[in-house]
Amino acid sequence: MLSLPTLFKPARTPRAAAALLALATLGALPARAAPDEALLAAARAAQPAVVQTLREMVAIESGTMDAPGLARMVDYAEGRLKALGLQVDRRKTSGRSDLLVGTLRGSGQRKLMLMAHLDTIYWPGTLASQPIRQEGNKLYGPGIADDKGGAALILHALAILKDAGWKDYATLTVLFNGDEESGSGGSGETIAQLAAEHDVVLSYEPTAAMQPGVLLAAAGVTELHMTVKGRAAHAGAAPQLGRNALLEASHQVLQTADIAKGIPGAQLNWTTLSAGKVRNQIPDQAEAIADVRLTAPDAQDKLVAALKAKVAERSLVPDTEISFRVGAGRPPFVGDARTRALAEQARAIHAELGAAGGAPLTLVPGTGGGTDAGYAARSGKAIVLESLGAPGWGYHAKDEYVDLDQIVPRLYLSTRLLTDLGKGR
């Protein structure tokens, strides 16, 4: 986790001022209200179906680079949305996966949007070594928390509210994309445009099972390329005539490894290095790529300037040229006072469950992980809240799981929060 204490400076706008006033009146959590017994009973009754949905989703491998697997996953989700009565628009994107936009028309005033992603970071065949299995209260499977758990919660929350006859919204939109883990290059603009047409956006990335909460901020994510140009030569007969780009790139990776530590709001980690195509030639070109996380508006420019200054100080291989390029990335999600007020509302709803809800809901100030909430919040029009998805752990690693004991509290939170939002609360 990143500590982001500077992210929540109040904006000087009437809307932000009103939100701050509303937040100020919240103070500490109020005395615990009684839960909505009908919604709680429905959430409890739905738990076995949620587990079955999780098993079905995880059984469809949908790695972010796997177009056939993604197509099967989108087919599944499209069928589930249609079964709930949503009008579904399946849109082609520039990426490997179609985008699903489902809509319902209601009789209320607010426009609400729910979103989750259907892709995972796992390559096809991972299920063979990491099969779906249950151990105690943990259900394991590749991508089960990040983010098939979030998609499952959306589907079952809507099913509960449909059965209850809830239509207290003007428009309810569900967006499922299949390229979040590869940067949302094909879906990001659509997310931003749709979010700007809504009043509230709830994003269903997972939360930590050990301390479930909602997320108030997340880093922007991009990649930085460092290209080194050298000179080719025969590696055996005349290596001295070459200028080894691989050696120079390796030197600069080591020299700049900690450079972001002096730049507030920036994080850089070199993750790949490539050079040469044949063994017996001094490589004339090398490229290193870094994962970059940003939480301050000027951090990217300062980072690139610092890199250029550092490599100019000292080179290992003379007569080499170094250049930098920053790729298009996901914008940061920086929650405003309205986000904080909505998070406090979610915390109060969760508290209705008392001991049955487990630990109190945590308001997580920020994370270095990227999220599509950055696109959703880009225009500043919608109130955006992140991490309403399934509590779990192990995402982007081995033995990813969802905590089954926390399915009911999360379903209750979603359904209660949506009904409150529909009432304009």
DAHU-V14729 format. One record per residue. N is the residue number from 0. OMEGA is omega in whole degrees, -180 to 180 (* if undefined). D_FIRST is the distance of its C-alpha to the first C-alpha in Angstrom with 1 decimal. Layout:
# DAHU-V14729
n=<N/N>
omega=<OMEGA/OMEGA>
d_first=<D_FIRST/D_FIRST>
This chain:
# DAHU-V14729
n=<0/1/2/3/4/5/6/7/8/9/10/11/12/13/14/15/16/17/18/19/20/21/22/23/24/25/26/27/28/29/30/31/32/33/34/35/36/37/38/39/40/41/42/43/44/45/46/47/48/49/50/51/52/53/54/55/56/57/58/59/60/61/62/63/64/65/66/67/68/69/70/71/72/73/74/75/76/77/78/79/80/81/82/83/84/85/86/87/88/89/90/91/92/93/94/95/96/97/98/99/100/101/102/103/104/105/106/107/108/109/110/111/112/113/114/115/116/117/118/119/120/121/122/123/124/125/126/127/128/129/130/131/132/133/134/135/136/137/138/139/140/141/142/143/144/145/146/147/148/149/150/151/152/153/154/155/156/157/158/159/160/161/162/163/164/165/166/167/168/169/170/171/172/173/174/175/176/177/178/179/180/181/182/183/184/185/186/187/188/189/190/191/192/193/194/195/196/197/198/199/200/201/202/203/204/205/206/207/208/209/210/211/212/213/214/215/216/217/218/219/220/221/222/223/224/225/226/227/228/229/230/231/232/233/234/235/236/237/238/239/240/241/242/243/244/245/246/247/248/249/250/251/252/253/254/255/256/257/258/259/260/261/262/263/264/265/266/267/268/269/270/271/272/273/274/275/276/277/278/279/280/281/282/283/284/285/286/287/288/289/290/291/292/293/294/295/296/297/298/299/300/301/302/303/304/305/306/307/308/309/310/311/312/313/314/315/316/317/318/319/320/321/322/323/324/325/326/327/328/329/330/331/332/333/334/335/336/337/338/339/340/341/342/343/344/345/346/347/348/349/350/351/352/353/354/355/356/357/358/359/360/361/362/363/364/365/366/367/368/369/370/371/372/373/374/375/376/377/378/379/380/381/382/383/384/385/386/387/388/389/390/391/392/393/394/395/396/397/398/399/400/401/402/403/404/405/406/407/408/409/410/411/412/413/414/415/416/417/418/419/420/421/422/423/424>
omega=<175/172/-173/-174/-176/-173/-168/173/-175/176/-179/177/178/-179/180/180/179/179/178/178/178/179/-178/-179/-179/-179/178/178/177/174/-173/176/177/179/172/-171/-180/179/179/178/179/178/178/-180/-176/-173/179/179/177/179/178/177/178/179/-179/-179/-178/178/176/-179/-174/176/-172/178/-172/-176/179/178/178/179/178/-180/178/176/-179/-177/178/179/180/179/179/179/177/177/179/169/-170/175/179/-171/172/177/176/-180/-176/-174/171/180/178/174/179/-177/171/175/-178/-177/-178/-173/-172/175/-173/-179/177/-179/176/179/-174/-179/178/178/-172/180/178/-179/-178/-179/180/-180/178/-176/174/179/177/175/-177/-179/-178/175/-173/173/-179/178/-174/177/-174/9/-179/173/178/179/180/179/177/-177/-175/173/179/178/178/-178/176/179/179/180/-176/176/-174/179/174/176/171/-176/172/178/174/175/-176/-179/-177/-176/176/172/180/180/-180/-174/-173/-179/177/177/-179/-178/180/-179/-180/179/-176/178/-178/174/175/-178/-168/168/-177/175/-177/-179/-177/-179/-175/-179/171/-170/-177/-179/177/-176/165/-175/174/177/180/-179/172/-180/178/176/179/180/180/175/178/-175/-180/-173/-176/-179/-178/179/-179/173/-167/-179/179/179/-179/178/179/178/-177/175/179/-176/-176/-173/-176/-171/-178/-178/179/-177/-180/177/-179/173/-179/174/175/-173/178/177/-179/179/172/178/-180/-175/-169/177/172/-174/180/178/176/178/173/180/180/169/-176/176/-173/177/177/-175/-176/-174/-178/-180/179/179/-180/179/180/178/-180/180/-177/-178/177/-179/-174/173/178/-178/-179/175/172/-180/-178/177/-179/176/178/180/174/-175/178/-179/176/172/180/-178/178/-179/179/176/-180/179/178/177/177/177/178/180/179/178/179/-180/178/-177/-180/-178/180/179/-177/-178/176/180/-180/171/-174/-174/-179/179/175/177/179/-179/178/172/175/175/-177/-177/-171/-178/-177/-176/-177/167/-175/175/-173/173/171/-177/-171/173/-179/179/178/-179/-174/-179/178/177/174/-178/171/177/-175/179/-177/177/-178/177/-180/176/179/180/-179/-176/178/-179/180/179/175/-180/179/178/180/-179/*>
d_first=<0.0/3.8/6.6/9.2/12.3/14.8/14.2/16.5/19.7/22.5/24.6/28.3/29.7/31.8/29.5/26.5/28.8/30.0/26.5/25.7/29.0/28.2/24.9/26.7/29.1/26.5/25.5/24.7/24.9/28.6/30.7/29.8/31.8/33.5/31.9/33.8/35.6/36.7/33.2/31.9/34.9/34.3/30.7/32.0/34.7/32.5/30.1/32.4/32.7/28.9/28.8/31.6/29.9/26.8/29.2/31.1/28.2/26.7/30.2/30.2/28.2/26.8/24.8/23.9/26.6/29.2/31.5/33.8/31.2/29.5/33.0/33.5/30.3/31.2/34.7/33.4/31.2/34.0/36.4/34.2/33.9/37.6/38.4/36.6/38.9/36.6/38.2/36.2/36.1/35.1/34.4/34.5/31.8/31.7/29.3/30.0/29.7/31.5/29.8/30.8/31.4/32.9/34.5/36.3/38.6/38.9/40.9/38.3/37.0/33.3/31.9/28.8/26.7/24.6/22.8/21.2/21.5/23.8/22.8/20.8/19.8/22.5/25.9/29.1/30.4/27.1/28.6/31.3/29.0/26.4/28.7/28.0/28.5/28.0/27.4/27.7/25.3/23.2/24.4/23.3/23.7/22.2/20.3/21.1/17.8/16.7/18.7/22.1/21.2/20.4/23.8/25.6/24.5/25.7/29.0/29.7/28.7/31.2/33.8/33.6/34.1/36.9/38.7/38.5/40.1/37.3/37.9/36.6/35.1/36.8/34.8/32.1/30.4/28.4/26.8/25.9/25.0/25.0/23.2/19.6/18.4/20.7/19.7/21.9/24.7/27.3/25.9/23.8/26.8/28.2/25.1/25.2/28.9/29.0/26.2/28.3/31.1/29.4/28.6/25.5/23.1/21.1/18.7/18.2/15.1/14.1/12.1/11.2/14.7/13.9/12.7/13.9/13.4/13.5/11.2/12.3/10.8/9.6/10.3/13.8/14.5/17.7/19.4/21.5/24.7/26.6/30.3/32.7/36.4/38.8/42.3/43.4/46.0/47.5/45.3/48.3/51.3/49.7/46.0/46.8/47.6/44.1/40.9/38.2/35.2/33.2/33.5/32.7/29.6/28.4/29.2/27.3/24.1/24.3/25.3/22.4/19.6/17.9/19.3/16.2/15.3/18.1/17.2/15.1/13.0/13.5/12.0/14.7/15.2/18.8/19.2/22.9/26.2/29.6/33.1/36.7/38.6/41.2/41.4/44.4/43.3/41.4/38.6/39.1/35.7/32.1/28.9/25.3/22.4/18.9/15.8/14.8/11.9/13.2/12.5/15.8/19.3/20.8/18.1/19.7/23.1/22.2/20.4/23.6/25.8/24.2/24.5/28.1/29.0/27.6/29.4/32.5/32.6/33.4/34.2/35.2/37.6/40.0/41.0/37.7/36.0/32.3/30.9/27.5/26.7/23.7/23.6/23.4/19.9/18.0/17.7/14.6/14.5/14.8/16.1/19.2/21.0/22.4/19.1/18.3/21.9/21.6/18.4/20.5/23.3/21.4/20.4/24.1/25.2/23.0/24.5/27.9/27.5/27.3/26.9/27.3/24.0/22.1/19.4/19.1/17.0/13.6/12.9/9.1/9.0/6.8/4.7/5.9/8.2/11.6/13.8/17.5/16.9/17.0/20.5/21.4/20.5/22.1/25.5/24.3/27.0/25.2/23.0/19.9/17.5/15.0/14.1/17.5/17.7/18.2/16.1/15.7/13.9/14.6/14.2/14.9/16.3/19.4/20.3/18.3/19.4/19.8/20.5/24.0/24.3/21.9/23.8/26.3/24.0/22.1/25.5/26.8/23.9/24.6/28.3/28.5/26.1/28.3/31.5/30.4/29.4/32.8/34.5/32.9/30.8>
